[in-house]
Amino acid sequence: MENSSLEETLQDGKLYRNLNSLIVAHLRDNNLNQAASAVASATMTPLNVEAPPNKLLELFAKGLTVEKEEMLKGVTSSALYDLGTSLPAAAYGSIPAPRTTTVDFSAVQDAKGSSKSFPKHETRHLSEHKNIARCARFSPDGRFVATGSADTSIKLFEVAKIKQMMLPDARDGPVRPVIRTFYDHIQPINDLDFHPQNTVLISGAKDHTIKFFDFSKMTAKRAFRVIQDTHNVRSVSFHPSGDFLLAGTDHQIPHLYDVNTFQCYLSSNVPEIGVNGSINQVRYSSTGGMYVTASKDGAVRLWDGVTANCVRSIVGAHGAAEVTGANFTKDQRFVLSCGKDSTVKLWEVGTGRLVKQYLGATHLQLRCQAVFNDTEEFVLSIDEPSNEIVIWDALTAEKVARWPSNHIGAPRWLEHSPVEAAFVSCGTDRSIRFWKEVL
C-alpha cells in the first residue's frame, strides 16, 4: 500500500511539473514575459524550458473535445440544440485519417526543379443558383458541401451522391446531389461553416445576421437560431469545440460569440486599425489556439484564441491591396493569404516572415480564394483574365498546372475537401462545379 501511495505521489509530481513547464512555455512564447517569470519562480520551473509550440493549447482543445464527447454519450443533438434526429448515415463529424502527412514548409527552403505533378481531375456541373454563387464550405468530415448565393439561398450537397452522379454507368436513373435548400436570408450570403460535431450549418450574410440551420431535418427550410449582428457579416468560423464562433464583419475587430448564450466578446487589446479595416475572412486554427483575419486594409492579423488579443499584425501583407482570404496550415505554423495584388503568400506564424510567394495568377476584382489541397502539397487559385484555375507546387512555388474553369466568367470561390482529392468552384455564372481526381 505504501509503495502504491508513493508511486501515485511521484506520478502526480511529474504531471504537475509537465503542466507547469507547458504553462511557462506558453506564456513566454506569447511574449507574456512578466507572467512567465512569475509562474516560473513560483513553481521552480526554468524560464527557458522547452516545449512544442502551442502544445498547451492543443492539449486543452483535445481535452474540451473529450469532455464534450463524454457529455454527449447517450445524448442526441436535440438535447443540445433542440434539433431533430441526426442523419441516419455514419456518425457526422468523424474525420477520416488524412491521405498523407502534410508538408513541412520549414524543412526545405529551396526545392526548385523538384515540383510534383498535380493529378488529373474530372469536373461536373452540379447545380445553379438564381444569382451569383458566392461561397462554399465542406463539412469537416468531407461528407457534405454547402454553397451560398447572392439569391439568398443555401444549397447542401451530399458528396457521395455527387460521386454517384459522376459515374459513367449510373443505373438507377438521375441522381440529385442537392439534399437540402435553405431560404431565410434577405440579402446575399457571404460565408458558411459546419459545426464540428452536430448537424448544424451556419451562414453569414449582408443582412447582418448569422443563421443556424439543422440539416438533419429533411423538411427544414429556415433557421432555428439567429444571431443579429450590427454589421455586414462577411465571414464565419466555428471554434473546433463548437462552443464559440467568430464573425468577420465590416467592423475592424472580429466578433466572438458564445454559441450557447449568443453573448458577443470584443478584444480589448487591438492595434490601431484604419477606417478601411473591414474583415474579408476569419478562420480558426485547427486547435482553436489562434485565429487569423484578412482585411480590406491590406493586413493579415493573428489573434490569440484564448485572450482574443491581436498578437501579430502583418501590415501591407499585400501592399495597398485588400487581403481577400487567409487560412492556417494544419500544423498552425503558417498562414496562406490571397490578395487583390494578384499574389498568394505563405507566412510564418511565429515570426510574421514571408516564406513563399505563388505568382502567375491575376486576381484584381473578385474576393477570390487561394486554398491548399487536402495534403497541402499544392495551392490552388484563380486567374481572372484567362478564366483558369492555377495550381502551384506548395513547396517549390512553381506553377504545375493551368486548367480552364469551365465557368462562363472567372469563378469567385474555390473550396477544397479536407479529406480527399476533390474541390468545388463557384461562379459568377451562378453555377457550382465539382472536381475530383481521376483514379
C-alpha positions, 0 to 999 in steps of 0.5 A: 500500500505504501509503495502504491501511495508513493508511486501515485505521489511521484506520478502526480509530481511529474504531471504537475511539473509537465503542466507547469513547464507547458504553462511557462512555455506558453506564456513566454512564447506569447511574449507574456514575459512578466507572467512567465517569470512569475509562474516560473519562480513560483513553481521552480520551473526554468524560464527557458524550458522547452516545449512544442509550440502551442502544445498547451493549447492543443492539449486543452482543445483535445481535452474540451473535445473529450469532455464534450464527447463524454457529455454527449454519450447517450445524448442526441443533438436535440438535447443540445440544440433542440434539433431533430434526429441526426442523419441516419448515415455514419456518425457526422463529424468523424474525420477520416485519417488524412491521405498523407502527412502534410508538408513541412514548409520549414524543412526545405527552403529551396526545392526548385526543379523538384515540383510534383505533378498535380493529378488529373481531375474530372469536373461536373456541373452540379447545380445553379443558383438564381444569382451569383454563387458566392461561397462554399464550405465542406463539412469537416468530415468531407461528407457534405458541401454547402454553397451560398448565393447572392439569391439568398439561398443555401444549397447542401450537397451530399458528396457521395451522391455527387460521386454517384452522379459522376459515374459513367454507368449510373443505373438507377436513373438521375441522381440529385446531389442537392439534399437540402435548400435553405431560404431565410436570408434577405440579402446575399450570403457571404460565408458558411461553416459546419459545426464540428460535431452536430448537424448544424450549418451556419451562414453569414450574410449582408443582412447582418445576421448569422443563421443556424440551420439543422440539416438533419431535418429533411423538411427544414427550410429556415433557421432555428437560431439567429444571431443579429449582428450590427454589421455586414457579416462577411465571414464565419468560423466555428471554434473546433469545440463548437462552443464559440464562433467568430464573425468577420464583419465590416467592423475592424475587430472580429466578433466572438460569440458564445454559441450557447448564450449568443453573448458577443466578446470584443478584444480589448487589446487591438492595434490601431486599425484604419477606417478601411479595416473591414474583415474579408475572412476569419478562420480558426486554427485547427486547435482553436489556439489562434485565429487569423483575419484578412482585411480590406486594409491590406493586413493579415492579423493573428489573434490569440484564441484564448485572450482574443488579443491581436498578437501579430499584425502583418501590415501591407501583407499585400501592399495597398491591396485588400487581403481577400482570404487567409487560412492556417496550415494544419500544423498552425505554423503558417498562414496562406493569404490571397490578395487583390495584388494578384499574389498568394503568400505563405507566412510564418506564424511565429515570426510574421516572415514571408516564406513563399510567394505563388505568382502567375495568377491575376486576381484584381476584382473578385474576393477570390480564394487561394486554398491548399489541397487536402495534403497541402502539397499544392495551392490552388487559385484563380486567374481572372483574365484567362478564366483558369484555375492555377495550381502551384507546387506548395513547396517549390512555388512553381506553377504545375498546372493551368486548367480552364474553369469551365465557368462562363466568367472567372469563378469567385470561390474555390473550396477544397475537401479536407479529406480527399482529392476533390474541390468545388468552384463557384461562379459568377455564372451562378453555377457550382462545379465539382472536381475530383481526381481521376483514379 
